[in-house]
Amino acid sequence: MSNGKDAPAAANSSQMTLQACLEECMEALDLFLNNHFSESLDKLRPRVKESMYHALIYATVLEMQAMMTFQQDDIVNAGNTMKSAQEVCQRFRRKSPSNISKSPGERLTEEQLQALHAEACYAECLLQRAALTFLQDENMVSFIKGGIKVRNSYLIYKELHTFIQSNSSLQGPNHIHLEGGVSFGIGAFNLTLSMFPPRLLKVLEFAGFSGDKV
């Protein structure tokens, strides 16, 4: 539940629709992929405190730069920014996608759609913070902490995937972004897990993973 401090940010975010946020973030990503790093960050920066997608993409760009430089300061800065992005996403989340009630044939409200997108963005933040944890300090404690973040991210993706599959009537111009993001998250997790050697998978049990592969 949001406290009074969060209210202004939520109110400001309503001034820009979810679709408009996605379109602007896609433009910023295009700038980044065409080597216009500064322009990309400048486009995202004004809304990083109020828009989950602006916050996530802004932190993602910084993380990609950190992975290219491998400078400790860049890694720490990217980690702090990704943590802030996760806090922005948290303000739009509900306790669980299953708590979003919907009668057959009823369309979701803008607020309910934002909650679903917030879950996907939150899961992505966890996944990227895990990657930065592995980069920042390569010891067993960091590995387990990162593993817990990966597990929590996967559980969110899995629940979102189940919700989307059981609500085939979900429609709208933004649905493709949500469904694609969830499928990408689960696919990336499974692909990464399949490449781990059995000995390393045994270590993942300490982070709470279980299953035939482990």
C-alpha positions in Angstrom: 0.0 0.0 0.0 1.3 3.4 -0.9 2.0 5.9 1.8 1.6 9.7 1.5 5.1 10.1 0.1 4.3 7.9 -2.9 1.0 9.6 -3.8 2.5 12.5 -5.8 4.5 10.2 -8.0 1.5 8.0 -8.7 -0.5 11.1 -9.6 2.1 12.4 -12.0 2.4 9.0 -13.7 -1.3 9.1 -14.5 -0.6 12.2 -16.7 1.1 9.8 -19.2 -0.7 6.7 -20.3 0.9 3.3 -20.2 1.0 3.2 -24.0 2.7 6.6 -24.2 5.3 5.5 -21.7 6.0 2.4 -23.7 6.3 4.3 -26.9 8.7 6.8 -25.4 10.8 4.0 -23.9 11.0 2.2 -27.2 12.3 5.5 -28.8 14.9 5.7 -26.0 16.0 2.1 -26.6 16.3 2.8 -30.3 18.6 5.7 -29.5 20.7 3.4 -27.2 21.0 0.6 -29.8 22.2 3.2 -32.3 25.0 4.3 -30.0 23.3 7.5 -28.8 23.8 6.7 -25.1 23.5 10.3 -23.7 20.4 11.1 -25.8 18.8 7.9 -24.6 19.4 8.7 -21.0 18.3 12.3 -21.4 14.9 11.1 -22.9 14.3 8.7 -20.0 15.6 10.8 -17.0 12.7 13.2 -16.5 10.3 10.3 -15.6 12.4 7.8 -13.8 10.8 8.6 -10.5 7.2 8.2 -11.7 7.1 5.7 -14.6 8.0 2.1 -14.1 9.2 1.6 -17.7 11.3 4.8 -17.8 12.9 3.7 -14.5 13.6 0.2 -15.7 15.0 1.1 -19.1 17.1 3.9 -17.6 18.6 1.5 -15.2 19.0 -1.1 -17.9 21.0 1.3 -20.1 23.3 2.0 -17.2 23.7 -1.7 -16.5 24.6 -2.4 -20.1 27.2 0.4 -20.0 28.6 -1.1 -16.7 28.9 -4.5 -18.4 30.8 -3.0 -21.2 33.3 -1.0 -19.0 33.5 -3.5 -16.0 34.4 -0.5 -13.8 33.4 -1.0 -10.2 31.9 2.5 -9.9 29.7 1.9 -13.0 28.5 -1.4 -11.6 27.7 0.1 -8.2 25.9 3.0 -9.8 23.9 0.7 -12.0 23.0 -1.5 -9.0 21.7 1.5 -7.0 19.7 2.8 -10.0 18.2 -0.6 -10.6 17.2 -0.8 -6.9 15.5 2.6 -7.3 13.7 1.4 -10.4 12.5 -1.7 -8.4 11.0 0.7 -5.8 9.2 2.6 -8.5 7.7 -0.7 -9.8 6.7 -1.7 -6.3 4.3 1.3 -6.0 2.2 0.0 -8.9 2.2 -3.6 -7.9 -0.6 -5.6 -6.2 0.1 -8.5 -3.9 -0.3 -11.0 -6.7 -1.6 -11.1 -10.3 -4.3 -13.6 -9.1 -5.7 -10.7 -6.9 -6.7 -8.9 -10.1 -10.3 -10.0 -10.3 -12.0 -10.1 -13.7 -15.4 -11.4 -14.8 -15.7 -13.3 -18.0 -15.7 -10.9 -20.9 -14.8 -7.9 -18.7 -11.9 -5.8 -19.8 -9.2 -4.8 -17.3 -9.0 -1.2 -16.1 -5.9 0.9 -16.8 -4.9 0.5 -13.1 -5.2 -3.3 -13.3 -3.2 -3.3 -16.6 -0.5 -1.2 -14.9 -0.4 -3.7 -12.0 0.4 -6.5 -14.4 3.1 -4.5 -16.2 4.5 -3.5 -12.8 4.9 -7.2 -11.9 6.8 -7.9 -15.2 9.0 -4.8 -14.6 9.6 -5.8 -11.0 10.7 -9.3 -12.0 13.1 -7.8 -14.6 14.6 -5.5 -12.0 15.2 -8.5 -9.7 16.8 -10.5 -12.6 19.1 -7.6 -13.5 20.1 -6.9 -9.9 21.0 -10.5 -9.6 23.4 -10.2 -12.6 24.9 -7.1 -11.1 25.3 -9.0 -7.8 27.3 -11.7 -9.6 29.5 -9.1 -11.3 30.1 -7.0 -8.2 31.4 -9.7 -5.9 32.2 -13.2 -7.0 31.9 -15.1 -3.7 29.5 -17.7 -2.4 27.4 -15.3 -0.3 26.9 -13.0 -3.3 26.1 -16.1 -5.5 23.4 -17.2 -3.1 21.9 -13.7 -2.7 21.9 -13.4 -6.5 20.3 -16.8 -6.8 17.5 -15.8 -4.4 16.8 -12.8 -6.6 16.7 -15.0 -9.7 14.3 -17.4 -8.0 11.9 -14.7 -6.9 12.0 -13.2 -10.4 11.2 -16.5 -12.0 8.3 -17.1 -9.6 6.8 -13.8 -10.6 7.2 -14.6 -14.3 5.7 -18.0 -13.8 2.6 -16.6 -12.0 2.2 -13.9 -14.7 2.5 -16.5 -17.5 -0.2 -18.6 -15.8 -2.5 -15.6 -15.4 -2.0 -14.6 -19.1 -2.7 -18.1 -20.3 -5.9 -18.4 -18.2 -7.2 -15.0 -19.4 -7.1 -15.4 -23.2 -9.5 -12.4 -23.5 -6.7 -10.0 -22.5 -6.5 -7.4 -25.3 -5.1 -4.0 -26.1 -2.2 -2.4 -27.8 0.1 -3.0 -24.8 -0.6 -6.7 -24.4 2.1 -7.8 -26.8 4.7 -6.0 -24.7 3.5 -7.7 -21.5 3.2 -11.2 -23.0 6.5 -10.8 -24.8 8.3 -9.6 -21.7 7.0 -12.6 -19.6 7.8 -15.1 -22.3 11.3 -13.7 -22.6 11.9 -13.8 -18.9 10.9 -17.4 -18.6 12.8 -18.4 -21.7 15.9 -16.6 -20.6 15.7 -18.3 -17.2 15.3 -21.8 -18.7 18.0 -21.3 -21.2 20.5 -20.1 -18.6 19.6 -23.0 -16.2 20.1 -25.5 -19.0 23.7 -24.4 -19.5 24.7 -24.7 -15.9 26.8 -27.8 -15.0 25.2 -30.3 -12.5 27.6 -29.3 -9.8 26.6 -25.7 -10.0 22.9 -26.6 -10.0 23.4 -28.4 -6.7 24.7 -25.1 -5.2 21.5 -23.4 -6.4 19.5 -25.6 -3.9 20.8 -23.2 -1.2 19.0 -20.4 -3.0 15.8 -22.3 -2.9 15.6 -23.8 -6.4 14.2 -27.3 -6.8 13.1 -29.5 -9.6 14.3 -32.4 -11.9 17.1 -30.3 -13.4 18.5 -29.5 -9.9 
